[in-house]
Amino acid sequence: MPYKTPFRTPHTTGEQADRRARALTGALAIAALVAALVALWQTQSTPLGGRSYCWGAWPEDEAPFRRGDHDRTADESAPAPGRPTGHCSLRWRGGHGLGAYEQQVDLRLGTGPRQEGDRRSWLGELFGDGDTPLPDGLPGFTAASGTGALVLPESCDVDGRPSVVTLKSIAALSPATTGELLVRAANKATKATSCTTLPPIRLHHDPSAPPPSDTERDRCGIPGLAQGLNQSRNQGGSQGRRTSPAPATGPAPATSTATSPATSSDFHSCAIAGAQGWAARFLTTGRPRLVALFDGLTGDRPPAPGWRAQGSIDAAGALVRADCDGRPTVFTMRSGPGRTHTRLDDPREAFPRYVDAVAAQMGCAPLRAG
């Protein structure tokens, strides 16, 4: 008897439909799970590790937070491949009663303005708080006010301009904490944008490092600028202040002080202050990625005859770039709101003396004649 194909009953067809329905339901469930995991990642949360903030750089149980912090909110846009910019504004509260406080930290990734005038202003603000260099020659700095910056590797440049992670806090953070926050954010940024194959940045603190010597602390004094400025005693370590006599001529502030500098073999920062705020800020750096921030701003002509450098000096400030023992080095000065209008903070008087003193300390050959 010939073989007959079994009759496909409605029951058999229904089983197949059920299997298809179950497969579709499973696929939809998997898709929903993937979407949930993506959303979880985008909000910087993990089921096991708790929430992280600002591109996932700062876990909720680590700095800058303290135990008992609450009401944390973050407004952020994370960097990504093809999007080498980002920002994060993080706010929270803590403490109780008289110990209650509010904190806000603003984090940014970007290259700064392209136009020369805007870029000068941006750099002036970036280096504006009496900066302390990061250790190990890292291309960055912090300040006791809770600000800082870290420049990313050259492969992360955008249109020829270095990418910079910047941080500002409304309440003071220690330089060590600010440095750690910058490094974590910078590593997240480079990973998210895939702009470098270099290992993650590491920040090393050496608690056994000796404190600055009195000679190092007195380097803010500029020889011949104000009588007694070099000889006055430091009162407060690397961020202390020294009282010095007011200049003998011209309108004088009630007090004239100099903030002791943050200094290393390739970074020097210092400020002179008057009665109404800082009068002048000085900065020198030979760290290549920091020097690159000033590319295109110094021109190719000396600031005055006899200078072995390129740049400009005028009544408002000074910026020059020079070769120091084969290393490009930038020297800057800005006048501020506490300006005394004396040679103490006149760039045409103070800046050449500052360059002479700091170049000698850095082992750089004289940059000007006489």
Secondary structure per residue as TSV (DSSP state, phi and psi in degrees):
chain	resnum	aa	ss	phi	psi
A	1	M	-	360.0	130.9
A	2	P	-	-66.1	148.9
A	3	Y	-	-72.6	133.9
A	4	K	-	-111.2	134.8
A	5	T	-	-66.1	129.6
A	6	P	-	-59.0	146.2
A	7	F	-	-72.5	123.5
A	8	R	-	-81.2	109.6
A	9	T	-	-80.2	159.0
A	10	P	H	-56.1	-29.1
A	11	H	H	-64.2	-42.5
A	12	T	H	-64.5	-44.1
A	13	T	H	-61.9	-36.1
A	14	G	H	-66.0	-38.2
A	15	E	H	-62.0	-41.2
A	16	Q	H	-63.6	-39.9
A	17	A	H	-64.0	-38.5
A	18	D	H	-64.1	-41.7
A	19	R	H	-63.4	-41.4
A	20	R	H	-63.9	-39.2
A	21	A	H	-64.7	-42.3
A	22	R	H	-64.7	-39.5
A	23	A	H	-64.3	-41.4
A	24	L	H	-65.3	-40.5
A	25	T	H	-63.4	-41.3
A	26	G	H	-64.0	-41.3
A	27	A	H	-63.8	-41.0
A	28	L	H	-65.5	-37.5
A	29	A	H	-65.2	-41.0
A	30	I	H	-64.5	-43.0
A	31	A	H	-61.9	-40.3
A	32	A	H	-65.5	-38.4
A	33	L	H	-65.3	-43.7
A	34	V	H	-61.1	-43.8
A	35	A	H	-61.9	-39.3
A	36	A	H	-66.2	-40.1
A	37	L	H	-66.4	-39.0
A	38	V	H	-63.1	-45.1
A	39	A	H	-62.8	-38.1
A	40	L	H	-63.9	-41.4
A	41	W	H	-65.5	-41.9
A	42	Q	H	-63.9	-29.9
A	43	T	T	-89.7	7.8
A	44	Q	T	61.9	37.6
A	45	S	E	-116.0	152.0
A	46	T	E	-135.4	142.8
A	47	P	T	-60.4	-33.0
A	48	L	T	-97.4	-34.6
A	49	G	T	-97.2	-1.5
A	50	G	E	80.2	-174.5
A	51	R	E	-85.6	148.7
A	52	S	E	-124.3	154.4
A	53	Y	E	-121.1	163.3
A	54	C	T	53.6	75.9
A	55	W	T	65.6	17.2
A	56	G	T	80.8	13.6
A	57	A	T	-81.7	-28.5
A	58	W	E	-123.0	98.4
A	59	P	E	-60.4	151.8
A	60	E	T	-67.3	-17.0
A	61	D	T	-106.7	16.5
A	62	E	S	-128.3	175.7
A	63	A	T	-55.4	141.8
A	64	P	T	-92.3	9.5
A	65	F	-	-83.9	155.2
A	66	R	-	-115.3	160.4
A	67	R	T	-61.7	131.9
A	68	G	T	95.5	-2.7
A	69	D	-	-62.3	148.7
A	70	H	E	-150.2	176.5
A	71	D	E	53.8	45.8
A	72	R	E	-80.4	130.5
A	73	T	E	-135.3	144.9
A	74	A	E	-135.7	133.6
A	75	D	E	-115.7	110.2
A	76	E	E	-143.8	154.1
A	77	S	E	-131.9	116.3
A	78	A	-	-87.3	145.4
A	79	P	-	-65.9	158.7
A	80	A	B	-157.3	167.8
A	81	P	T	-55.1	129.4
A	82	G	T	81.0	-1.8
A	83	R	B	-135.1	81.3
A	84	P	-	-83.7	36.6
A	85	T	-	-133.1	161.4
A	86	G	E	-173.7	160.9
A	87	H	E	-149.5	160.3
A	88	C	E	-155.2	126.2
A	89	S	E	-115.8	112.7
A	90	L	E	-114.9	127.9
A	91	R	E	-128.4	146.1
A	92	W	E	-160.8	171.4
A	93	R	E	-126.0	163.4
A	94	G	E	-163.5	170.0
A	95	G	-	72.0	176.5
A	96	H	-	-142.6	151.5
A	97	G	G	60.0	-132.2
A	98	L	G	-66.6	-20.7
A	99	G	G	-90.8	6.4
A	100	A	-	-69.2	146.2
A	101	Y	E	-150.5	160.1
A	102	E	E	-123.5	146.6
A	103	Q	E	-137.3	145.7
A	104	Q	E	-141.9	132.6
A	105	V	E	-124.1	128.7
A	106	D	E	-112.2	125.9
A	107	L	E	-119.7	137.3
A	108	R	E	-140.7	149.5
A	109	L	E	-124.9	124.1
A	110	G	E	-174.5	-176.2
A	111	T	-	-111.3	-5.5
A	112	G	-	78.5	173.4
A	113	P	-	-66.5	155.8
A	114	R	S	-89.0	-40.5
A	115	Q	S	-64.5	141.5
A	116	E	H	-58.7	-49.5
A	117	G	H	-62.8	-44.7
A	118	D	H	-65.4	-35.8
A	119	R	H	-70.1	-38.3
A	120	R	H	-59.9	-43.8
A	121	S	H	-64.8	-41.4
A	122	W	H	-62.7	-43.9
A	123	L	H	-66.8	-37.0
A	124	G	H	-60.6	-39.7
A	125	E	H	-72.2	-38.7
A	126	L	H	-60.6	-42.2
A	127	F	T	-99.6	30.2
A	128	G	-	-94.4	6.7
A	129	D	S	-124.7	32.1
A	130	G	-	65.7	66.8
A	131	D	-	-79.8	150.4
A	132	T	E	-111.6	124.9
A	133	P	E	-67.9	145.6
A	134	L	-	-68.8	150.0
A	135	P	G	-70.8	171.7
A	136	D	G	62.4	21.3
A	137	G	G	70.6	14.5
A	138	L	-	-60.8	144.4
A	139	P	S	-79.7	68.3
A	140	G	E	-165.6	178.5
A	141	F	E	-159.2	162.6
A	142	T	E	-134.4	171.6
A	143	A	E	-141.4	154.0
A	144	A	T	-63.2	-19.9
A	145	S	T	-72.0	-11.7
A	146	G	T	97.3	28.0
A	147	T	E	-118.5	163.0
A	148	G	E	-179.7	172.0
A	149	A	E	-152.8	151.5
A	150	L	E	-143.1	125.4
A	151	V	E	-89.6	134.1
A	152	L	-	-80.2	165.8
A	153	P	-	-58.8	160.5
A	154	E	G	-58.6	-32.7
A	155	S	G	-65.4	-12.4
A	156	C	G	-95.9	3.5
A	157	D	-	-60.3	151.3
A	158	V	B	-125.0	119.3
A	159	D	T	53.8	37.5
A	160	G	T	81.9	2.0
A	161	R	B	-110.7	136.4
A	162	P	-	-63.5	142.3
A	163	S	-	-85.0	135.6
A	164	V	E	-129.7	133.8
A	165	V	E	-95.1	123.1
A	166	T	E	-119.8	150.6
A	167	L	E	-136.7	136.0
A	168	K	E	-134.1	138.5
A	169	S	E	-127.1	139.5
A	170	I	S	-77.4	-20.3
A	171	A	S	-117.3	146.8
A	172	A	-	-60.9	140.4
A	173	L	-	-122.3	150.2
A	174	S	-	-67.8	149.1
A	175	P	H	-54.7	-35.5
A	176	A	H	-65.3	-43.2
A	177	T	H	-65.9	-45.0
A	178	T	H	-59.8	-43.2
A	179	G	H	-60.8	-42.8
A	180	E	H	-65.2	-41.3
A	181	L	H	-63.5	-40.9
A	182	L	H	-62.4	-44.7
A	183	V	H	-63.9	-43.3
A	184	R	H	-63.0	-43.1
A	185	A	H	-66.4	-40.3
A	186	A	H	-63.0	-41.6
A	187	N	H	-64.7	-38.6
A	188	K	H	-65.1	-39.9
A	189	A	H	-65.1	-45.5
A	190	T	H	-67.6	-34.4
A	191	K	H	-70.3	-42.5
A	192	A	H	-66.1	-35.9
A	193	T	H	-92.1	-10.4
A	194	S	T	54.0	39.4
A	195	C	-	-89.3	-6.2
A	196	T	-	-150.0	151.6
A	197	T	-	-105.4	6.1
A	198	L	S	-69.2	154.4
A	199	P	-	-62.1	159.4
A	200	P	-	-57.5	149.0
A	201	I	-	-69.8	138.5
A	202	R	-	-119.0	142.0
A	203	L	-	-115.7	120.8
A	204	H	-	-112.5	129.3
A	205	H	-	-111.5	132.6
A	206	D	-	-108.1	97.3
A	207	P	T	-65.7	-15.7
A	208	S	T	-89.6	-2.6
A	209	A	S	-63.8	135.0
A	210	P	-	-68.3	151.9
A	211	P	-	-69.3	161.9
A	212	P	-	-59.5	143.3
A	213	S	-	-75.1	165.5
A	214	D	H	-60.1	-34.2
A	215	T	H	-64.2	-44.3
A	216	E	H	-63.4	-38.8
A	217	R	H	-69.4	-25.7
A	218	D	G	-89.1	8.1
A	219	R	G	-72.9	-9.0
A	220	C	G	-70.4	-24.5
A	221	G	-	-64.4	132.6
A	222	I	-	-108.5	115.6
A	223	P	T	-53.2	133.9
A	224	G	T	78.1	-0.1
A	225	L	T	-85.0	-46.2
A	226	A	S	-145.2	128.1
A	227	Q	T	-58.6	128.7
A	228	G	T	86.5	-5.5
A	229	L	T	-62.8	-38.5
A	230	N	T	-76.2	-30.6
A	231	Q	T	-86.3	-15.9
A	232	S	S	-63.7	150.1
A	233	R	-	-88.3	142.2
A	234	N	-	-74.3	140.1
A	235	Q	S	-111.0	-8.2
A	236	G	S	-154.5	40.2
A	237	G	G	69.3	-155.0
A	238	S	G	-68.1	-17.2
A	239	Q	G	-115.3	18.5
A	240	G	-	-78.3	-177.3
A	241	R	E	-130.5	149.9
A	242	R	E	-124.5	129.7
A	243	T	E	-84.8	136.7
A	244	S	E	-136.8	156.6
A	245	P	-	-61.0	148.8
A	246	A	-	-70.8	155.3
A	247	P	-	-58.1	152.3
A	248	A	S	-77.1	-20.9
A	249	T	S	-124.5	157.7
A	250	G	S	80.0	171.3
A	251	P	-	-64.3	132.8
A	252	A	-	-116.5	144.9
A	253	P	-	-75.5	171.4
A	254	A	S	-63.7	-36.3
A	255	T	-	-139.7	157.7
A	256	S	E	-137.8	116.2
A	257	T	E	-126.3	161.4
A	258	A	E	-127.0	128.8
A	259	T	E	-80.8	128.2
A	260	S	E	-59.9	143.1
A	261	P	E	-84.0	154.3
A	262	A	E	-87.8	127.7
A	263	T	E	-143.7	148.7
A	264	S	E	-151.0	-175.3
A	265	S	T	-67.2	-18.0
A	266	D	T	-132.8	19.2
A	267	F	E	-155.2	130.1
A	268	H	E	-143.9	127.0
A	269	S	E	-136.1	137.7
A	270	C	E	-157.6	153.8
A	271	A	E	-137.1	146.3
A	272	I	E	-111.9	130.8
A	273	A	E	-116.9	147.5
A	274	G	E	-112.3	-167.0
A	275	A	T	-70.8	-25.5
A	276	Q	T	-109.8	32.3
A	277	G	E	111.9	-173.8
A	278	W	E	-70.3	140.2
A	279	A	E	-96.1	-34.7
A	280	A	E	-157.7	144.3
A	281	R	E	-124.0	138.6
A	282	F	E	-121.2	145.4
A	283	L	E	-147.5	138.0
A	284	T	E	-134.5	134.1
A	285	T	E	-146.6	141.6
A	286	G	-	-116.1	9.1
A	287	R	-	-73.6	120.2
A	288	P	H	-53.4	-42.6
A	289	R	H	-71.7	-29.0
A	290	L	H	-73.4	-39.8
A	291	V	H	-60.2	-36.9
A	292	A	G	-61.9	-23.5
A	293	L	G	-62.1	-25.3
A	294	F	G	-97.6	5.9
A	295	D	T	-55.9	134.7
A	296	G	T	84.6	1.0
A	297	L	S	-104.6	-12.5
A	298	T	S	-104.2	-10.4
A	299	G	-	68.4	-162.7
A	300	D	S	-127.9	19.2
A	301	R	S	-118.8	148.0
A	302	P	-	-67.9	153.0
A	303	P	S	-70.1	-22.4
A	304	A	S	-163.7	159.8
A	305	P	T	-56.9	140.3
A	306	G	T	91.6	-3.7
A	307	W	B	-87.7	138.8
A	308	R	S	-100.7	62.2
A	309	A	S	-165.6	168.5
A	310	Q	E	-121.4	142.0
A	311	G	E	150.3	-154.5
A	312	S	E	-148.7	152.8
A	313	I	E	-137.1	125.8
A	314	D	-	-142.7	-172.2
A	315	A	S	-67.3	-21.5
A	316	A	S	-92.6	-26.2
A	317	G	E	175.6	-174.4
A	318	A	E	-150.9	147.4
A	319	L	E	-151.5	120.5
A	320	V	E	-135.2	154.1
A	321	R	E	-125.2	134.8
A	322	A	E	-143.5	165.4
A	323	D	E	-94.5	118.6
A	324	C	E	-115.3	100.1
A	325	D	T	55.5	43.9
A	326	G	T	82.7	3.9
A	327	R	E	-117.9	120.6
A	328	P	E	-59.3	132.5
A	329	T	E	-137.7	139.7
A	330	V	E	-110.7	135.9
A	331	F	E	-121.0	131.2
A	332	T	E	-135.9	157.1
A	333	M	E	-147.9	139.5
A	334	R	E	-131.1	143.9
A	335	S	E	-92.3	147.6
A	336	G	-	-125.4	-170.2
A	337	P	T	-66.8	-21.0
A	338	G	T	-93.7	18.6
A	339	R	-	-57.8	135.7
A	340	T	-	-94.4	-10.4
A	341	H	S	59.8	37.5
A	342	T	S	-123.9	179.3
A	343	R	T	-65.6	-13.5
A	344	L	T	-60.2	-35.8
A	345	D	T	-131.9	18.4
A	346	D	-	-85.7	114.4
A	347	P	H	-54.0	-32.5
A	348	R	H	-68.6	-24.1
A	349	E	H	-99.6	-49.2
A	350	A	H	-77.6	-39.0
A	351	F	H	-64.0	-46.7
A	352	P	H	-58.1	-38.6
A	353	R	H	-67.4	-39.2
A	354	Y	H	-61.7	-46.1
A	355	V	H	-60.3	-43.6
A	356	D	H	-57.6	-47.7
A	357	A	H	-67.4	-47.7
A	358	V	H	-73.1	-37.6
A	359	A	H	-60.3	-40.4
A	360	A	H	-64.6	-40.3
A	361	Q	H	-64.7	-32.5
A	362	M	T	-85.8	-0.8
A	363	G	T	77.8	24.7
A	364	C	-	-94.6	139.6
A	365	A	-	-63.2	153.2
A	366	P	-	-51.2	137.5
A	367	L	S	-98.6	-4.1
A	368	R	B	-147.9	155.5
A	369	A	-	-84.2	139.4
A	370	G	-	77.6	360.0
